[in-house]
Amino acid sequence: MSRIEELEKKQKRLENDLKKAKERLKKQQETVTKKENELKQLEAEVVSTFLVENDLTLTDLKSLLAPNQSTPPALEETPKDNEGGTEHV
């Protein structure tokens, strides 16, 4: 086999390898996109469940996320020892 034939055979093999690698890359990119969407859906479920379990509304959530807002009544805690009072020394 001549040097040209060897090089052409190697070129064809590399072209096939490249094509297969691009196909694998495309499949992996699709998998990544799918997993990102699944994660976003799960995060939304977590937020929704948190709101339900803590008897909060979307308005409460907005007030929690808004800057310079007071704590919504549902999240206010009763003072603990040494909170809002005199400190024991």
N, CA, C and O atoms as a GROMACS GRO file, in nm:
protein
  356
    1MET      N    1   0.086  -0.117   0.000
    1MET     CA    2   0.000   0.000   0.000
    1MET      C    3   0.090   0.124   0.000
    1MET      O    4   0.187   0.132   0.076
    2SER      N    5   0.058   0.216  -0.084
    2SER     CA    6   0.139   0.337  -0.095
    2SER      C    7   0.112   0.431   0.022
    2SER      O    8   0.012   0.418   0.094
    3ARG      N    9   0.200   0.523   0.039
    3ARG     CA   10   0.188   0.622   0.147
    3ARG      C   11   0.059   0.702   0.132
    3ARG      O   12  -0.008   0.729   0.232
    4ILE      N   13   0.022   0.738   0.011
    4ILE     CA   14  -0.102   0.813  -0.015
    4ILE      C   15  -0.222   0.730   0.029
    4ILE      O   16  -0.311   0.783   0.096
    5GLU      N   17  -0.225   0.603  -0.006
    5GLU     CA   18  -0.338   0.517   0.033
    5GLU      C   19  -0.348   0.505   0.184
    5GLU      O   20  -0.458   0.508   0.240
    6GLU      N   21  -0.233   0.492   0.252
    6GLU     CA   22  -0.233   0.483   0.398
    6GLU      C   23  -0.290   0.611   0.460
    6GLU      O   24  -0.371   0.607   0.552
    7LEU      N   25  -0.245   0.724   0.408
    7LEU     CA   26  -0.293   0.852   0.459
    7LEU      C   27  -0.442   0.872   0.432
    7LEU      O   28  -0.514   0.923   0.518
    8GLU      N   29  -0.488   0.833   0.314
    8GLU     CA   30  -0.631   0.844   0.280
    8GLU      C   31  -0.714   0.753   0.370
    8GLU      O   32  -0.823   0.792   0.414
    9LYS      N   33  -0.665   0.634   0.399
    9LYS     CA   34  -0.735   0.541   0.488
    9LYS      C   35  -0.743   0.600   0.630
    9LYS      O   36  -0.847   0.594   0.696
   10LYS      N   37  -0.631   0.657   0.675
   10LYS     CA   38  -0.628   0.720   0.807
   10LYS      C   39  -0.723   0.840   0.811
   10LYS      O   40  -0.792   0.860   0.911
   11GLN      N   41  -0.726   0.920   0.703
   11GLN     CA   42  -0.816   1.035   0.695
   11GLN      C   43  -0.961   0.990   0.704
   11GLN      O   44  -1.040   1.051   0.776
   12LYS      N   45  -0.996   0.886   0.631
   12LYS     CA   46  -1.134   0.835   0.632
   12LYS      C   47  -1.173   0.788   0.773
   12LYS      O   48  -1.283   0.815   0.820
   13ARG      N   49  -1.082   0.717   0.838
   13ARG     CA   50  -1.107   0.668   0.973
   13ARG      C   51  -1.128   0.785   1.070
   13ARG      O   52  -1.219   0.781   1.153
   14LEU      N   53  -1.044   0.889   1.060
   14LEU     CA   54  -1.058   1.006   1.147
   14LEU      C   55  -1.188   1.081   1.119
   14LEU      O   56  -1.251   1.131   1.212
   15GLU      N   57  -1.227   1.090   0.992
   15GLU     CA   58  -1.354   1.154   0.959
   15GLU      C   59  -1.470   1.079   1.021
   15GLU      O   60  -1.564   1.140   1.073
   16ASN      N   61  -1.466   0.946   1.017
   16ASN     CA   62  -1.571   0.864   1.079
   16ASN      C   63  -1.571   0.882   1.231
   16ASN      O   64  -1.676   0.893   1.293
   17ASP      N   65  -1.450   0.884   1.290
   17ASP     CA   66  -1.440   0.904   1.435
   17ASP      C   67  -1.498   1.040   1.474
   17ASP      O   68  -1.568   1.052   1.574
   18LEU      N   69  -1.466   1.142   1.394
   18LEU     CA   70  -1.517   1.276   1.422
   18LEU      C   71  -1.669   1.279   1.413
   18LEU      O   72  -1.735   1.339   1.498
   19LYS      N   73  -1.725   1.214   1.312
   19LYS     CA   74  -1.870   1.210   1.296
   19LYS      C   75  -1.935   1.143   1.416
   19LYS      O   76  -2.036   1.192   1.468
   20LYS      N   77  -1.879   1.031   1.461
   20LYS     CA   78  -1.933   0.960   1.577
   20LYS      C   79  -1.921   1.044   1.704
   20LYS      O   80  -2.011   1.046   1.788
   21ALA      N   81  -1.809   1.114   1.718
   21ALA     CA   82  -1.788   1.199   1.836
   21ALA      C   83  -1.890   1.312   1.839
   21ALA      O   84  -1.942   1.346   1.945
   22LYS      N   85  -1.918   1.371   1.723
   22LYS     CA   86  -2.017   1.479   1.715
   22LYS      C   87  -2.156   1.427   1.751
   22LYS      O   88  -2.234   1.497   1.816
   23GLU      N   89  -2.187   1.306   1.708
   23GLU     CA   90  -2.317   1.246   1.741
   23GLU      C   91  -2.327   1.222   1.892
   23GLU      O   92  -2.432   1.248   1.952
   24ARG      N   93  -2.218   1.173   1.953
   24ARG     CA   94  -2.218   1.152   2.099
   24ARG      C   95  -2.231   1.285   2.173
   24ARG      O   96  -2.303   1.295   2.273
   25LEU      N   97  -2.161   1.387   2.122
   25LEU     CA   98  -2.170   1.520   2.184
   25LEU      C   99  -2.312   1.573   2.179
   25LEU      O  100  -2.363   1.626   2.278
   26LYS      N  101  -2.377   1.559   2.065
   26LYS     CA  102  -2.514   1.606   2.051
   26LYS      C  103  -2.606   1.534   2.150
   26LYS      O  104  -2.692   1.596   2.213
   27LYS      N  105  -2.588   1.404   2.163
   27LYS     CA  106  -2.670   1.327   2.256
   27LYS      C  107  -2.643   1.370   2.401
   27LYS      O  108  -2.736   1.382   2.480
   28GLN      N  109  -2.517   1.394   2.434
   28GLN     CA  110  -2.483   1.439   2.568
   28GLN      C  111  -2.540   1.578   2.597
   28GLN      O  112  -2.586   1.605   2.708
   29GLN      N  113  -2.537   1.666   2.497
   29GLN     CA  114  -2.594   1.800   2.515
   29GLN      C  115  -2.745   1.791   2.538
   29GLN      O  116  -2.799   1.865   2.620
   30GLU      N  117  -2.811   1.700   2.468
   30GLU     CA  118  -2.954   1.680   2.490
   30GLU      C  119  -2.980   1.627   2.630
   30GLU      O  120  -3.077   1.667   2.696
   31THR      N  121  -2.894   1.538   2.677
   31THR     CA  122  -2.907   1.484   2.812
   31THR      C  123  -2.889   1.593   2.916
   31THR      O  124  -2.964   1.600   3.013
   32VAL      N  125  -2.790   1.680   2.895
   32VAL     CA  126  -2.765   1.790   2.988
   32VAL      C  127  -2.887   1.883   2.994
   32VAL      O  128  -2.930   1.922   3.102
   33THR      N  129  -2.941   1.918   2.878
   33THR     CA  130  -3.059   2.005   2.873
   33THR      C  131  -3.176   1.940   2.946
   33THR      O  132  -3.247   2.007   3.021
   34LYS      N  133  -3.196   1.812   2.924
   34LYS     CA  134  -3.305   1.739   2.989
   34LYS      C  135  -3.286   1.740   3.141
   34LYS      O  136  -3.381   1.764   3.216
   35LYS      N  137  -3.164   1.714   3.187
   35LYS     CA  138  -3.138   1.711   3.331
   35LYS      C  139  -3.152   1.850   3.393
   35LYS      O  140  -3.200   1.863   3.506
   36GLU      N  141  -3.112   1.954   3.321
   36GLU     CA  142  -3.130   2.090   3.372
   36GLU      C  143  -3.279   2.121   3.388
   36GLU      O  144  -3.319   2.181   3.488
   37ASN      N  145  -3.359   2.081   3.293
   37ASN     CA  146  -3.504   2.104   3.302
   37ASN      C  147  -3.566   2.024   3.416
   37ASN      O  148  -3.653   2.075   3.487
   38GLU      N  149  -3.521   1.900   3.435
   38GLU     CA  150  -3.570   1.819   3.546
   38GLU      C  151  -3.535   1.884   3.679
   38GLU      O  152  -3.616   1.885   3.772
   39LEU      N  153  -3.414   1.939   3.689
   39LEU     CA  154  -3.371   2.005   3.812
   39LEU      C  155  -3.455   2.129   3.839
   39LEU      O  156  -3.496   2.153   3.953
   40LYS      N  157  -3.482   2.208   3.737
   40LYS     CA  158  -3.566   2.328   3.754
   40LYS      C  159  -3.705   2.288   3.801
   40LYS      O  160  -3.762   2.355   3.888
   41GLN      N  161  -3.760   2.181   3.745
   41GLN     CA  162  -3.892   2.134   3.786
   41GLN      C  163  -3.891   2.090   3.932
   41GLN      O  164  -3.983   2.121   4.007
   42LEU      N  165  -3.786   2.019   3.971
   42LEU     CA  166  -3.776   1.973   4.109
   42LEU      C  167  -3.760   2.091   4.205
   42LEU      O  168  -3.820   2.091   4.313
   43GLU      N  169  -3.682   2.191   4.166
   43GLU     CA  170  -3.666   2.309   4.250
   43GLU      C  171  -3.800   2.381   4.267
   43GLU      O  172  -3.830   2.431   4.376
   44ALA      N  173  -3.879   2.387   4.162
   44ALA     CA  174  -4.012   2.449   4.172
   44ALA      C  175  -4.100   2.369   4.267
   44ALA      O  176  -4.177   2.427   4.344
   45GLU      N  177  -4.090   2.237   4.263
   45GLU     CA  178  -4.166   2.152   4.354
   45GLU      C  179  -4.125   2.177   4.499
   45GLU      O  180  -4.209   2.182   4.588
   46VAL      N  181  -3.994   2.193   4.520
   46VAL     CA  182  -3.944   2.218   4.656
   46VAL      C  183  -4.002   2.349   4.709
   46VAL      O  184  -4.050   2.355   4.822
   47VAL      N  185  -3.998   2.453   4.628
   47VAL     CA  186  -4.052   2.583   4.670
   47VAL      C  187  -4.201   2.571   4.698
   47VAL      O  188  -4.250   2.622   4.799
   48SER      N  189  -4.273   2.506   4.610
   48SER     CA  190  -4.417   2.489   4.627
   48SER      C  191  -4.449   2.413   4.755
   48SER      O  192  -4.537   2.452   4.832
   49THR      N  193  -4.377   2.304   4.778
   49THR     CA  194  -4.399   2.224   4.898
   49THR      C  195  -4.364   2.303   5.024
   49THR      O  196  -4.435   2.295   5.124
   50PHE      N  197  -4.255   2.380   5.018
   50PHE     CA  198  -4.218   2.464   5.132
   50PHE      C  199  -4.330   2.562   5.166
   50PHE      O  200  -4.365   2.580   5.282
   51LEU      N  201  -4.386   2.625   5.062
   51LEU     CA  202  -4.494   2.721   5.086
   51LEU      C  203  -4.615   2.653   5.149
   51LEU      O  204  -4.673   2.705   5.244
   52VAL      N  205  -4.652   2.537   5.097
   52VAL     CA  206  -4.769   2.466   5.150
   52VAL      C  207  -4.744   2.421   5.293
   52VAL      O  208  -4.830   2.441   5.380
   53GLU      N  209  -4.628   2.360   5.318
   53GLU     CA  210  -4.600   2.308   5.452
   53GLU      C  211  -4.589   2.418   5.557
   53GLU      O  212  -4.614   2.394   5.676
   54ASN      N  213  -4.554   2.539   5.515
   54ASN     CA  214  -4.540   2.650   5.609
   54ASN      C  215  -4.658   2.746   5.602
   54ASN      O  216  -4.653   2.856   5.658
   55ASP      N  217  -4.763   2.704   5.534
   55ASP     CA  218  -4.886   2.782   5.523
   55ASP      C  219  -4.856   2.925   5.475
   55ASP      O  220  -4.905   3.022   5.532
   56LEU      N  221  -4.776   2.934   5.370
   56LEU     CA  222  -4.740   3.063   5.312
   56LEU      C  223  -4.807   3.079   5.176
   56LEU      O  224  -4.837   2.981   5.108
   57THR      N  225  -4.830   3.203   5.139
   57THR     CA  226  -4.888   3.233   5.009
   57THR      C  227  -4.780   3.290   4.918
   57THR      O  228  -4.669   3.318   4.962
   58LEU      N  229  -4.814   3.309   4.792
   58LEU     CA  230  -4.721   3.372   4.700
   58LEU      C  231  -4.692   3.516   4.743
   58LEU      O  232  -4.582   3.567   4.722
   59THR      N  233  -4.790   3.580   4.803
   59THR     CA  234  -4.769   3.716   4.854
   59THR      C  235  -4.663   3.714   4.964
   59THR      O  236  -4.576   3.801   4.969
   60ASP      N  237  -4.672   3.612   5.053
   60ASP     CA  238  -4.570   3.599   5.158
   60ASP      C  239  -4.432   3.578   5.096
   60ASP      O  240  -4.334   3.638   5.140
   61LEU      N  241  -4.426   3.494   4.994
   61LEU     CA  242  -4.298   3.469   4.926
   61LEU      C  243  -4.242   3.597   4.865
   61LEU      O  244  -4.124   3.626   4.877
   62LYS      N  245  -4.329   3.673   4.798
   62LYS     CA  246  -4.286   3.799   4.739
   62LYS      C  247  -4.233   3.895   4.844
   62LYS      O  248  -4.133   3.963   4.822
   63SER      N  249  -4.299   3.900   4.958
   63SER     CA  250  -4.254   3.990   5.063
   63SER      C  251  -4.122   3.943   5.122
   63SER      O  252  -4.041   4.025   5.168
   64LEU      N  253  -4.098   3.813   5.123
   64LEU     CA  254  -3.970   3.762   5.171
   64LEU      C  255  -3.856   3.798   5.076
   64LEU      O  256  -3.744   3.825   5.119
   65LEU      N  257  -3.886   3.800   4.948
   65LEU     CA  258  -3.784   3.825   4.848
   65LEU      C  259  -3.765   3.973   4.818
   65LEU      O  260  -3.662   4.013   4.763
   66ALA      N  261  -3.862   4.054   4.852
   66ALA     CA  262  -3.854   4.198   4.824
   66ALA      C  263  -3.758   4.264   4.922
   66ALA      O  264  -3.759   4.232   5.041
   67PRO      N  265  -3.676   4.355   4.874
   67PRO     CA  266  -3.583   4.424   4.965
   67PRO      C  267  -3.657   4.520   5.058
   67PRO      O  268  -3.759   4.578   5.021
   68ASN      N  269  -3.603   4.536   5.177
   68ASN     CA  270  -3.654   4.633   5.275
   68ASN      C  271  -3.800   4.611   5.312
   68ASN      O  272  -3.875   4.706   5.333
   69GLN      N  273  -3.840   4.488   5.321
   69GLN     CA  274  -3.976   4.456   5.364
   69GLN      C  275  -3.969   4.391   5.502
   69GLN      O  276  -3.869   4.328   5.538
   70SER      N  277  -4.074   4.407   5.577
   70SER     CA  278  -4.078   4.343   5.708
   70SER      C  279  -4.112   4.195   5.688
   70SER      O  280  -4.158   4.153   5.582
   71THR      N  281  -4.088   4.118   5.793
   71THR     CA  282  -4.116   3.975   5.788
   71THR      C  283  -4.267   3.954   5.785
   71THR      O  284  -4.339   4.016   5.863
   72PRO      N  285  -4.315   3.866   5.696
   72PRO     CA  286  -4.460   3.839   5.694
   72PRO      C  287  -4.505   3.778   5.828
   72PRO      O  288  -4.427   3.708   5.893
   73PRO      N  289  -4.627   3.804   5.867
   73PRO     CA  290  -4.677   3.754   5.996
   73PRO      C  291  -4.660   3.604   6.013
   73PRO      O  292  -4.634   3.558   6.124
   74ALA      N  293  -4.674   3.527   5.907
   74ALA     CA  294  -4.663   3.382   5.918
   74ALA      C  295  -4.523   3.339   5.959
   74ALA      O  296  -4.506   3.228   6.010
   75LEU      N  297  -4.422   3.423   5.937
   75LEU     CA  298  -4.284   3.385   5.969
   75LEU      C  299  -4.231   3.449   6.096
   75LEU      O  300  -4.120   3.418   6.138
   76GLU      N  301  -4.308   3.537   6.156
   76GLU     CA  302  -4.261   3.601   6.278
   76GLU      C  303  -4.254   3.499   6.389
   76GLU      O  304  -4.343   3.414   6.403
   77GLU      N  305  -4.148   3.507   6.468
   77GLU     CA  306  -4.130   3.414   6.578
   77GLU      C  307  -4.157   3.486   6.710
   77GLU      O  308  -4.149   3.609   6.718
   78THR      N  309  -4.188   3.408   6.810
   78THR     CA  310  -4.201   3.467   6.942
   78THR      C  311  -4.061   3.489   6.995
   78THR      O  312  -3.971   3.410   6.964
   79PRO      N  313  -4.039   3.593   7.073
   79PRO     CA  314  -3.904   3.620   7.124
   79PRO      C  315  -3.853   3.506   7.210
   79PRO      O  316  -3.929   3.446   7.286
   80LYS      N  317  -3.725   3.475   7.197
   80LYS     CA  318  -3.660   3.372   7.278
   80LYS      C  319  -3.593   3.442   7.396
   80LYS      O  320  -3.591   3.565   7.404
   81ASP      N  321  -3.539   3.362   7.486
   81ASP     CA  322  -3.468   3.420   7.599
   81ASP      C  323  -3.363   3.518   7.550
   81ASP      O  324  -3.292   3.491   7.453
   82ASN      N  325  -3.354   3.630   7.615
   82ASN     CA  326  -3.259   3.735   7.586
   82ASN      C  327  -3.284   3.807   7.454
   82ASN      O  328  -3.199   3.884   7.410
   83GLU      N  329  -3.395   3.785   7.391
   83GLU     CA  330  -3.429   3.859   7.269
   83GLU      C  331  -3.524   3.970   7.308
   83GLU      O  332  -3.627   3.946   7.371
   84GLY      N  333  -3.490   4.087   7.270
   84GLY     CA  334  -3.578   4.200   7.296
   84GLY      C  335  -3.585   4.240   7.442
   84GLY      O  336  -3.665   4.325   7.480
   85GLY      N  337  -3.503   4.180   7.523
   85GLY     CA  338  -3.505   4.211   7.665
   85GLY      C  339  -3.366   4.249   7.710
   85GLY      O  340  -3.278   4.281   7.630
   86THR      N  341  -3.347   4.244   7.841
   86THR     CA  342  -3.214   4.277   7.894
   86THR      C  343  -3.127   4.152   7.891
   86THR      O  344  -3.175   4.040   7.905
   87GLU      N  345  -3.001   4.175   7.874
   87GLU     CA  346  -2.907   4.064   7.867
   87GLU      C  347  -2.860   4.032   8.007
   87GLU      O  348  -2.831   4.122   8.086
   88HIS      N  349  -2.852   3.905   8.038
   88HIS     CA  350  -2.801   3.861   8.169
   88HIS      C  351  -2.649   3.860   8.164
   88HIS      O  352  -2.589   3.800   8.075
   89VAL      N  353  -2.587   3.927   8.262
   89VAL     CA  354  -2.441   3.936   8.263
   89VAL      C  355  -2.384   3.854   8.374
   89VAL      O  356  -2.262   3.849   8.391
   0.00000   0.00000   0.00000
